[in-house]
Amino acid sequence: MSDLARSQNQETFVLNLGPQHPATHGVLRVKLTMDGEYILRAEPVLGYIHRMHEKMGENRTWAQFMPNTGRLDYLGALSYNHGYALVVERAMGITVPERAEYLRVITVELNRIASHLLWFGAFVLDLGGFTPLLYAFDDREKILDLLESVTGSRLTFCYFRFGGLYNDVDDDFITGSRAFIKRLRSRMPDYHNLVTNNIIMIKRLKDVGLISAEMCRKYGATGPVLRGSGVDFDIRKNEPYSVYSEFDFDIPVYHECDSMARYMVRMDEIEQSLRIIEQALDKLPEGPVMAEKVPKIIKAPKGDYYAAVEAARGTFGIRVVSDGTNTPYRLKLRSPTYSNLSLYEEASQGMLLADALALMGSLDLVIPEIDR
Amino acid sequence: MILHPETKKALAPFVLPGLIAGPVLIVGLYLFLTSIPGGLARVIIFCGALIIFAALNAAYLVWLERKVCAHIQCRIGPKEVGPFGLIQPLVDGIKLMSKQLLLPKGIDPFLFKVAPLLVLVPAVMSFVTIPFGEHLAARNINIGLLMIFAFASVNVLGLLLGGWGSANKYAVISAARAVSQNVAYEIPMLIIVITMIMVTGTMNLNEIVMQQSGWFGNWYIFRFTASPLMPVAFLIFFVCSLAETNRAPFDLGEAESELIAGFHTEYSGMGFGVFFMGEYANIVIGCSLATILFLGGWQSPVGIASGWWWFLLKLYTLIFCVMWVRWTYPRTTLWGLLNLSWKILIPITLFNLLLTGAMLKIWPH
């Protein structure tokens, strides 16, 4: 705020960025107090796409809320399905068959790659490069086709059920996934040549948009933002859920704290997700994909339950309080981008407009998930 | 080529006449234009021809840009309207012309209306001195190079007034960016032009082209006896013309992810269309100058069959490079841009100027 105080005598102006602006990727509005091209204060204004998901959760039966979880973060919807399925399974004490667990991991990781690819394209678009977006979309399209063949939808998935999955995969999905792994591995060097090693990209991202680990702790930032600040934290490793503990994969961590670090974390995560999918496909056991003794009408026993999963953008936590009826008593969603956006005001202070928008892009915001 | 059967049927009678009439028309126009004597008729005919040239360039460079970027991005690009989408620019033009010209509240109406013209008119004026062929120039004046740069600097004024007049914060930021960018890049560009004038000893564009006759080793880009840094000078000239015309990676003025559309955010219909035409006309001028100064203008690279076709070939190759750069690189920041100019380009060009002066002393032409 010292910058702001110093500028009281200068001429400053307020720039209203959004809710309709090409760089905000949705209906986010940021009120910028500017001194020339320098940002003195950036105040995110939320609520333009608030749909009361938490309240809806209290009024719907347990099963009816499942489609809602696909509409929070529409780019990585399966992780959110997974979080909700986990918490209800914990409450009900349902054991998920092993095949279903493996398929959950495969589909969630495919979805994570799709989300990161879209982010990659949109981020470069924020920096003014249009071409990589279409290359990324080309690869993402393949994932969406794969997921469509098993889940029936391409974006707002509702594939998981309490105790398993909605349906089993076929051989086409397995061979298609293997082919996709091969394809994306051969494409990654192209992405790095075209974008990562580009001198303009490096100049714009290196040492720009610093977010310290301390700032991440203060605002509760998670996911690639946290790992780009040098903190080795990933729910998949730290509190393994599902069958993640059976796979051999690394958590990419970069200590530079700049936009480039967050970019590299996501690019490396794509490769690690490919490793996980490859191992899961190799180990995929036979068997049912749905637990047998799941009651038709879910009534979770009285209590307070919490589950957290590592979504594409960070830790997605879901807490439900049950009073033993057929609807949750209270349902609280902890969405990662909400916390990641909270640090924007502090992190963007004193930055140039162009760099601040690069910083915003590197946070990977999905607005419906912030507003819920 | 995928065409609707109905379209194919409608176009069929025009194919053969078109194939014959097209080249005949072009050759006829060339013969006609080169044979016009001086006087009022020449002025009127060349004015018309240049305006049509500028307009067609604007329209079809948009088409070319869309095709080039589509192929770079593994797409097809426009293909529905006419064969290969060739009628698309005309339809777009009609659309732009039939749209309402909105005047937002709070603007300065005079500046708002005059700004697009200040971008387009100087650009079209600059075409007057460009020698497309040996005898194919509207006016072959002795200070052609100076005149082009005089007009080119008016362009900035158009951007500034457009941004200021629209009373939009994004537009004002963009105008301020465009001015600092143009000022920073005019300096290295002009230093190179001064170097070229020292080497050529003339500002007459046609004479500069004449001096590069013969095989392509005579082009100024390879004239190492004048300065060993000639290819570097060409590269800097090309980079500067990218920056001068607000093209990626220097398109800070209209950085769509930051400033929406920059100085032309508030323009609708033909207001925007005229800005667009001006931008493309400026690209043509920049690439024409690079062709004339460094690549031998209308001279053939092998010394035979020189003519306007070589000029157009070189010109459109350069324009293709401009598009290629745009669809490959992300955008720089304002500081990155200014640093590049003041810390790298200007010192190199100044050194080149001194070096050329010394070389001229040692080996006078």
Interface residues (C-beta under 8 A of the other chain):
Chain A: F13 L15 H21 P22 A23 G36 E37 V124 L125 D126 L127 G128 G129 F130 T131 L134 Y135 D138 L194 V195 N198 I200 M201 K203 R204 L352 L353 A354 D355 L357
Chain B: C69 I72 Q73 C74 R75 K169 Y170 I173 A176 R177 A248 P249 D251 L252 A255 E256 S257 E258 I260 W327 T328 Y329 P330 R331 T332 T333 L334 W335 G336
